[in-house]
């Protein structure tokens, strides 16, 4: 007796046509170019570093804003900063947030990396 399950043919599977669903090494600036963001070298980026508690239930985070880089670049930089500060963090809307008050430390690190960074706020 035949089973109730039907066998699938190769033509039944969904294909994405000529679209690339996965590319191992990707391209360097395609995402930034598509969004219209021009990737600037670190010495041309003016960054602001400030401690903030707003909307975080009293928890302090250090926010670095003013980046003109691709999300991939920010993610790599975030990983390095989290390791040097010994805390967690995230990338949100072209800014980096590091948990805790690390303003002075992060300004020094960013200057060593070639960025123009200043403390913003009190």
N, C-alpha and C positions, 0 to 999 in steps of 0.2 A: 504494500500500500504506500502511496506517495505521502510524504510529510506535508504538513500544512504550511511550512515555511517555504517561501519562494527563493530561488537563487537569484543573486544579483548579477547582472551583466556589467561589463566594463563601461558601457555607454550609460548606465543608470547613475553612476557616480557624478557628483557635482564637480565641475571644473571652473577655474577662474579665468579661462581663456588665456590671453597672453600676459596677464598681470603676474608680477612676481610677488608671491605671498611671503617669501622669506629670502633674505639675502644675508649671507654669513658676515661679510665685512662691511656692508653698507657703503654709503657715500658720505663724504665728510661734511659738506655744507648744504646738501639738497633741502633738508627740512628748514633751515634758516632762510635760504633763498626763496623758498615757496611762501614763507610768511612775510617776506620783505625785510627781514632783519639782516643788517650787514654786520658780519662778525668783525669786530675790531681787535687789534692786538691789546694786550693788557695795559701797556703804557698810555693808551689813548682812552681808557675807560675811567671815568670819575665815579668812584663808589662811595656810598654813605653807609656807615656802620652805626646802628643804634640799638639800644636795649628797649624792649617793648613788653608790656603786660596786657595790653588791650585785647579783650576777647579771648583770653586764655585762662580764665578762672584763677587769676593771681599768679600764674606761673610766668617767669621771665624767659624770654627768648631774645637772642641777638639776631637782628635782621640786617642783611647786607643787600643793598639795592643799587640800581644803576648799571646793571650788567647789560652789555650788548653782545651776547654770545648765544650759541645754540644750546638747546637743552642738554645735549650730550656733553658739551664742555662744562656746563654747570654741574652736571652729575659727577663728573670726574673730580672737579674742584671740591664739591661737597664731601666726597669720600675722604679726600686728603684733609680737609678742615675738621671733619668729625674725629678723625684719628688723632690729630694734634691737640684738639680740645678735650678729647675723652668723653664726648657726649653725642647724643643723637641729633638728627637734623633732617631737613627736607628742602626740596626746591618747589616754590610756588610762584607762579606768574613772573618769571624772570628775576626772582629774588631767592636768596638762600636764607633759611632760618636754622639757627643752631640753638639747641636747648641750653638755657642758663645764660648768665651775664658774662660774656667773654669779649666785650668790646675792645679793650686795650690789646689783648692778645691777638684778636683777629685783625686789627689794624696793622700791627707789626708783621703778622704773617702775610697779609695781602701786599704790603709794601715790599717785603722780601721776594714775593712772587712777581713783582714788577707792576702791580696795579697802583693807581693813585687813589688812596683811601683816606677818609677823614671820619672822625666821630661826629655824629649828627645828634642833636637833642641834648638833654641834660643828663 
